[in-house]
Amino acid sequence: MTEVLRDLIGAGAHDRRRVAESLTARLRALIRDGRLAPGAALPAGRVLARDLGLARNTVAAAIDQLAAEGYLLTRRGCRPRVAPGLTGTAPKADRTGPQALAASTISRTAREPVAWPAGRACLADAATFPYDLWASCLREAARRMPRGELSDDRPALQAALCEHLAEFRGVRAEPSQIVVVPTAQAGLSLIANALLARGERAWIEEPGYPGIRAALAGAGAEIVPVAVDDQGLTVPEGDAPRLIFATPSHHYPTGRLMPVGRRHALLAAAARHGAVVVEDDYDGEFHYDGAPVPSLQGLDDGGRVVYVGTFAKATTPDIRVGYLVVPPDLRGTIDAVRRGWGLIVPPHVQEALGLFLKRGQYRVHVRRMRRLYRARRDALAAALAARGADVFAVERSPGGLQLMAMLRHGGDDVALAMAASRYGIAVTPLSRCFAGPPAQQGLLIGFAALGGASDPDRAVGTLCALARQRPHDQLREDAAR
């Protein structure tokens, strides 16, 4: 045994700390591999030190460490012994691949097919964000923060955000109703788990946002897809839901606007069924044609709407902070689940966002981006019409950060999106927005940053050329390679 140890530690003999670590690791491995059986006695420390040519303190440190870990038993005046009860040979790792382990350990929800990443097509343009102003807010927030204060939501951000939402989105609430969460998606999962018991029914839009399906599936809800028409979510006469999810300002993915008559019908249905409505206003700041329509929450007199918003679309994807406006009767329930999950945004980030709003910098940035994004929307729509009218039918949204381009002759939009990604063009397949069999094939094409393409006009040309290739199954095979 001493010969094996000497070979191992010889290379590190110049570094006492490395020698002790090497000796400890080798002894641990001998025990775990069963080469030192339970109950086996090691040489006395002074003997082991002499045979290895090490200092007694180095050997003593290794033995003490293994005794602390439970591998050795030590007693004054006795040689160290391997602890009884150790199984000897350690279980060998399964080398067949991570899939085997994952299939046996992950939950049923996680085993569902992973949807195409939602939101890829509607990212904000990070290059235009005023990072210097944001850094100034962060520095001042760090200086201002009281030390050691425990608070889930910072009052300064709640007050500033409440004022902003009242002015620009018609939200009616008190600052105490605002709950700050790490991301809007985290907020959706929080709502689903706080308000739904396993097996309770939830209406979602069809087609709709894939992220809500993930949140509801994680909560064990019964998901009921409800058709969307040219006025947004329809109001069926079906079994009563416990929760209704809607994107009334800019329906995801079509961008269609829910008119006030349909909004009142939706609120009436929620009251009739005793349901909660989750209004996802993910990009409500960006409305280009006419005045923006106030939020559904602002029409609600029954305290049934939970409003969900995010800073990610109006600022930069780096600031993924989301927020909820929660009816007073539900605040305690939401808070209890949030604390259990630890969904807390760092206080200094909240303070910085509060400063960014209070100083008017958020408003100025949104106003600037609204003009810029409108021009980009129009330019993208014109380019698609000029270069791809034979393959794409483009629906120009009155707001938002993306266009929906349906494939005129069908095809495989997933294969098309995969092929486009090889050219640095990030688009989202429309089919992945359906909970059931997709009724349409198309692409969601972002115009805020145009999927990260460095040359938008060239990207449109490439996308149209790929769409003309048939069959699209060949595109999938090419992209896979």
C-alpha positions in Angstrom: 0.0 0.0 0.0 2.8 2.4 0.8 4.3 1.9 -2.6 1.1 2.9 -4.3 0.8 6.0 -2.1 4.4 7.0 -2.7 3.9 6.8 -6.5 0.8 9.0 -6.2 2.2 11.8 -4.1 5.7 11.9 -5.4 4.9 14.5 -8.1 3.6 16.9 -5.5 6.3 16.5 -2.8 7.3 20.1 -3.1 3.9 21.4 -2.0 2.9 20.3 1.5 -0.8 21.1 0.9 -0.9 19.1 -2.3 0.8 16.2 -0.6 -1.8 16.1 2.1 -4.6 16.4 -0.4 -3.2 13.6 -2.6 -2.7 11.3 0.4 -6.3 12.0 1.5 -7.7 11.3 -1.9 -5.8 8.1 -2.4 -6.8 6.7 0.9 -10.4 7.6 0.3 -10.3 5.9 -3.1 -8.7 2.7 -1.6 -11.6 2.6 0.9 -14.3 3.3 -1.6 -13.0 0.7 -4.1 -12.9 -1.9 -1.4 -9.2 -2.4 -1.4 -9.2 -1.4 2.2 -12.0 -3.4 3.7 -14.2 -2.2 6.6 -12.3 -2.8 9.9 -8.9 -2.9 8.2 -6.1 -1.2 10.2 -3.8 1.3 8.6 -0.2 1.6 9.7 0.3 3.9 12.6 0.7 7.6 11.6 4.4 7.7 12.4 5.1 4.5 10.5 3.1 5.7 7.5 5.0 9.1 7.6 8.3 7.3 7.8 7.6 4.9 4.9 6.3 7.7 2.7 9.0 10.2 3.6 6.4 12.7 4.8 6.0 14.9 7.8 3.9 13.4 10.6 1.7 16.5 10.5 0.9 15.9 6.8 -0.2 12.3 7.5 -2.1 13.3 10.6 -4.0 15.9 8.6 -5.1 13.3 6.0 -6.2 10.8 8.7 -8.1 13.5 10.6 -9.9 14.6 7.4 -11.0 11.0 6.6 -12.1 10.5 10.1 -14.2 13.6 9.9 -15.8 12.3 6.7 -16.6 9.0 8.3 -14.1 6.8 6.4 -11.8 6.1 9.4 -12.2 5.5 13.1 -9.4 6.9 15.3 -8.7 6.4 19.0 -5.8 7.7 21.0 -3.1 5.0 21.2 -4.6 2.9 18.5 -4.0 2.6 14.8 -6.6 4.1 12.5 -9.2 1.6 11.2 -11.6 1.7 8.2 -15.0 2.4 9.6 -17.3 -0.6 9.7 -20.5 -0.6 7.7 -19.0 0.8 4.5 -20.2 -1.3 1.5 -16.7 -1.6 0.0 -17.0 -1.3 -3.7 -18.6 2.0 -4.7 -21.4 1.9 -7.3 -20.1 2.4 -10.8 -21.5 5.2 -12.9 -23.8 4.3 -15.8 -21.8 5.1 -18.9 -24.7 4.5 -21.3 -25.4 8.2 -21.5 -27.4 10.9 -19.7 -30.7 9.9 -21.4 -30.9 6.7 -19.4 -30.6 8.5 -16.1 -33.0 11.3 -17.1 -35.7 8.9 -18.3 -35.8 7.3 -14.8 -35.5 10.3 -12.6 -37.3 13.4 -14.1 -40.9 14.2 -13.6 -43.8 13.4 -16.0 -44.1 17.1 -16.8 -40.4 17.4 -17.7 -40.6 14.3 -19.9 -43.1 16.2 -22.2 -41.5 17.3 -25.5 -39.6 20.5 -25.1 -41.3 23.3 -27.0 -39.3 25.6 -29.3 -38.0 28.4 -27.0 -40.8 30.9 -26.6 -40.0 34.5 -27.2 -37.0 34.0 -29.5 -38.8 36.0 -32.2 -39.7 39.0 -30.0 -36.5 40.0 -28.3 -35.9 43.7 -27.6 -32.9 45.4 -29.3 -30.3 45.2 -26.6 -27.9 47.4 -28.6 -30.0 50.5 -28.1 -30.5 50.3 -24.4 -28.9 53.2 -22.3 -26.6 51.1 -20.3 -24.7 54.1 -18.8 -28.0 55.4 -17.3 -28.9 52.0 -16.0 -25.4 51.6 -14.5 -25.9 54.9 -12.7 -29.2 53.7 -11.3 -27.5 50.5 -10.0 -24.7 52.4 -8.4 -27.1 54.8 -6.6 -29.3 52.0 -5.5 -26.4 50.1 -4.0 -25.4 53.3 -2.0 -29.0 53.9 -0.9 -29.9 50.4 0.2 -30.3 49.9 4.0 -28.1 47.1 5.2 -29.7 43.9 6.4 -33.3 44.9 5.7 -35.6 42.0 4.7 -38.2 43.0 2.1 -39.6 40.9 -0.8 -40.8 44.0 -2.7 -39.2 47.4 -2.6 -41.8 50.2 -2.0 -40.0 52.6 -4.3 -40.4 50.3 -7.3 -44.0 49.4 -6.3 -44.9 53.1 -6.2 -43.1 54.1 -9.4 -44.4 51.1 -11.3 -48.0 51.6 -10.1 -47.9 55.2 -11.3 -46.5 54.2 -14.7 -49.1 51.4 -15.2 -52.0 53.7 -14.3 -50.9 56.4 -16.8 -49.9 54.2 -19.7 -51.8 50.9 -19.3 -54.9 52.0 -17.4 -54.2 49.7 -14.5 -56.1 50.4 -11.4 -54.3 49.3 -8.3 -52.5 50.3 -5.1 -48.7 49.9 -4.9 -49.1 47.1 -2.3 -50.8 45.0 -5.0 -47.6 44.8 -7.1 -45.5 41.6 -6.7 -42.0 41.6 -8.2 -40.7 38.3 -9.6 -37.5 37.2 -11.4 -39.2 36.8 -14.7 -42.7 36.9 -16.2 -42.5 33.2 -16.8 -41.8 32.6 -13.1 -44.8 34.8 -12.4 -47.0 32.5 -14.5 -45.8 29.4 -12.8 -46.3 31.2 -9.4 -49.9 32.0 -10.3 -50.7 28.5 -11.6 -49.4 26.8 -8.5 -50.9 29.3 -6.1 -54.4 29.3 -7.6 -54.9 25.9 -9.2 -55.4 22.5 -7.5 -54.2 19.5 -9.4 -56.7 18.6 -12.1 -58.6 21.9 -12.1 -59.4 23.3 -15.5 -57.6 26.2 -17.2 -58.6 27.9 -20.5 -55.7 28.9 -22.8 -55.6 30.5 -26.2 -55.2 28.3 -29.3 -52.8 29.1 -30.8 -51.1 30.7 -27.8 -48.0 31.2 -25.7 -46.2 27.9 -25.1 -44.9 29.2 -21.7 -48.3 29.2 -20.2 -48.8 25.5 -21.1 -45.5 24.7 -19.4 -46.6 26.6 -16.2 -50.0 25.0 -16.1 -48.7 21.5 -16.8 -46.2 22.0 -14.0 -49.2 22.8 -11.7 -51.0 19.7 -12.8 -53.9 21.6 -14.4 -56.3 20.3 -17.0 -55.5 22.4 -20.0 -58.4 23.4 -22.3 -57.3 25.1 -25.6 -59.9 27.7 -26.6 -60.0 28.9 -30.2 -58.8 32.4 -31.2 -60.6 34.4 -33.9 -59.9 37.9 -35.3 -60.9 39.4 -32.0 -58.7 37.2 -29.8 -59.9 34.6 -27.3 -63.4 33.4 -27.9 -65.7 32.8 -24.9 -67.1 29.2 -25.2 -70.1 27.8 -23.4 -68.2 24.9 -21.9 -67.2 23.5 -18.5 -66.3 26.1 -16.0 -62.6 26.9 -15.7 -60.8 27.9 -12.6 -58.3 30.0 -14.5 -58.5 31.8 -17.9 -55.3 33.0 -19.6 -55.4 35.7 -22.2 -53.2 38.2 -24.1 -55.8 40.8 -25.0 -53.5 43.7 -25.9 -51.4 41.9 -28.5 -52.5 38.3 -28.8 -49.6 35.9 -28.9 -48.7 34.9 -31.6 -51.1 36.7 -34.0 -50.8 40.2 -32.5 -54.5 40.7 -32.8 -56.3 43.1 -30.5 -59.2 42.1 -28.3 -61.9 44.8 -28.6 -63.8 46.1 -25.6 -66.9 44.1 -26.3 -65.0 40.8 -26.2 -63.2 42.0 -23.1 -66.5 42.6 -21.2 -67.7 39.2 -22.4 -64.5 37.5 -21.0 -64.9 39.3 -17.6 -68.6 38.3 -17.5 -67.6 34.6 -18.2 -65.0 34.7 -15.5 -67.6 36.1 -13.0 -70.1 33.5 -14.0 -67.6 30.6 -13.6 -65.9 32.0 -10.5 -62.6 32.0 -12.4 -59.5 34.2 -12.3 -58.3 35.8 -15.5 -54.5 36.0 -16.1 -53.8 39.0 -18.4 -50.3 38.7 -19.9 -49.4 42.2 -21.1 -46.0 41.1 -22.2 -45.4 43.9 -24.7 -48.2 46.4 -24.0 -45.9 49.4 -24.2 -45.5 48.9 -27.9 -48.6 49.9 -29.8 -48.0 51.6 -33.2 -51.4 52.2 -34.9 -53.5 54.6 -32.9 -53.7 55.0 -29.1 -52.9 52.0 -27.0 -55.9 50.1 -25.6 -56.1 50.1 -21.8 -55.5 46.9 -20.0 -58.2 44.4 -19.2 -57.4 44.8 -15.6 -58.6 48.4 -15.8 -62.1 47.2 -16.8 -62.3 44.7 -14.0 -64.6 45.7 -11.1 -64.7 42.2 -9.5 -61.1 41.7 -8.5 -60.7 38.7 -10.9 -57.8 39.8 -13.1 -54.1 39.1 -12.3 -52.0 41.4 -14.5 -48.6 40.1 -15.6 -45.9 42.4 -17.0 -42.2 42.4 -17.7 -39.3 44.8 -18.1 -37.6 42.5 -20.6 -39.4 43.7 -23.7 -39.2 47.4 -23.0 -35.6 47.5 -21.8 -33.2 44.6 -22.7 -33.4 40.8 -22.4 -30.7 41.2 -19.7 -33.2 42.7 -17.3 -35.7 39.9 -17.1 -37.6 41.2 -14.1 -41.3 40.6 -14.2 -44.2 41.8 -12.0 -47.8 40.9 -11.1 -50.6 43.2 -10.1 -52.6 41.0 -7.8 -56.2 41.5 -6.5 -56.0 42.3 -2.7 -57.9 39.1 -1.8 -55.2 37.0 -3.5 -52.1 38.8 -2.3 -51.6 36.6 0.8 -51.8 33.4 -1.2 -49.4 34.6 -3.9 -46.9 35.8 -1.3 -47.0 32.5 0.6 -46.2 30.4 -2.5 -43.5 33.0 -3.6 -41.7 32.8 -0.3 -41.8 29.0 -0.4 -40.2 29.0 -3.9 -37.7 31.8 -3.1 -38.8 33.9 -6.1 -37.3 37.1 -4.8 -35.6 39.8 -7.0 -32.5 41.3 -5.4 -33.4 44.5 -3.6 -30.8 46.7 -5.3 -32.1 45.7 -8.7 -35.6 46.6 -7.6 -34.3 50.0 -6.3 -32.5 50.6 -9.6 -35.6 49.9 -11.6 -37.6 52.3 -9.3 -35.0 55.0 -10.0 -35.1 54.3 -13.7 -38.9 54.8 -13.7 -38.9 57.8 -11.3 -36.3 59.7 -13.3 -38.3 59.4 -16.5 -35.5 57.4 -18.2 -37.8 54.4 -18.7 -40.5 56.5 -20.4 -37.9 58.2 -22.7 -36.4 54.9 -23.7 -39.8 53.3 -24.4 -40.9 56.4 -26.5 -37.7 56.2 -28.5 -38.0 52.4 -29.1 -41.7 52.8 -30.1 -40.7 55.0 -33.0 -37.7 52.8 -33.9 -39.7 49.5 -33.7 -42.6 50.9 -35.8 -40.2 51.8 -38.6 -38.6 48.3 -38.4 -42.0 46.6 -38.4 -43.0 48.5 -41.6 -39.6 47.8 -43.2 -39.8 44.1 -42.5 -43.4 43.9 -43.7 -42.4 45.7 -46.9 -39.4 43.4 -47.5 -41.4 40.3 -47.0 -44.1 41.6 -49.4 -41.5 42.5 -52.0 -39.4 39.4 -51.8 -41.6 36.6 -50.4 -45.3 37.3 -51.4 -45.3 33.9 -53.2 -44.5 32.0 -50.0 -45.5 34.1 -47.1 -48.9 35.7 -46.1 -47.9 38.4 -43.6 -50.2 39.6 -40.9 -49.0 43.0 -39.7 -49.7 43.5 -36.0 -50.8 46.9 -34.6 -48.2 46.4 -31.9 -45.7 44.1 -30.3 -42.2 43.1 -31.5 -43.0 40.5 -34.2 -44.8 39.7 -37.4 -46.6 36.5 -38.2 -45.8 35.1 -41.6 -47.9 32.1 -42.6 -46.7 29.7 -45.2 -49.0 30.0 -48.2 -48.5 26.5 -49.4 -48.0 24.7 -46.1 -44.9 22.8 -45.2 -42.8 22.1 -42.1 -42.2 25.4 -40.3 -40.0 23.7 -37.7 -37.7 22.4 -40.4 -37.7 25.9 -42.0 -36.8 27.5 -38.6 -34.0 25.0 -38.0 -32.6 25.7 -41.5 -32.8 29.5 -40.9 -30.9 29.2 -37.7 -27.9 27.9 -39.6 -27.7 31.3 -41.2 -28.0 33.2 -37.9 -31.7 33.9 -38.4 -33.7 33.2 -35.3 -37.4 32.7 -36.0 -40.1 30.8 -34.1 -42.3 28.1 -35.8 -46.0 29.0 -35.5 -46.9 25.3 -35.1 -45.3 25.2 -31.7 -47.9 27.7 -30.5 -50.6 25.1 -30.8 -51.5 22.8 -27.9 -53.2 20.4 -30.3 -52.5 19.5 -33.9 -51.4 22.8 -35.6 -54.0 24.3 -37.9 -51.4 26.6 -39.5 -47.8 26.6 -40.5 -45.7 29.7 -40.4 -43.0 31.8 -38.7 -42.9 34.5 -36.1 -40.3 36.9 -37.2 -39.1 39.6 -34.8 -38.5 43.0 -36.1 -37.1 44.6 -33.0 -33.7 42.9 -33.4 -34.7 40.8 -36.5 -33.5 37.6 -34.8 -30.0 38.9 -34.4 -29.3 39.1 -38.1 -26.6 41.6 -39.0 -28.1 42.4 -42.5 -31.9 42.4 -42.3 -32.5 42.7 -46.0 -30.2 39.8 -46.7 -31.8 37.8 -43.9 -35.3 38.3 -45.5 -33.9 37.1 -48.8 -32.4 34.0 -47.3 -35.6 33.2 -45.4 -37.7 33.5 -48.5 -35.3 31.4 -50.5 -35.4 28.7 -47.8 -39.2 28.8 -47.8 -39.3 28.1 -51.5 -37.3 24.9 -51.1 -39.4 21.8 -51.2 -39.9 19.5 -49.5 -39.2 21.0 -46.1 -38.3 17.6 -44.7 -35.0 18.0 -46.6 -34.5 21.3 -44.7 -34.8 19.4 -41.4 -32.2 16.9 -42.5 -29.9 19.6 -43.7 -30.3 21.6 -40.4 -29.6 18.4 -38.4 -26.3 18.0 -40.2 
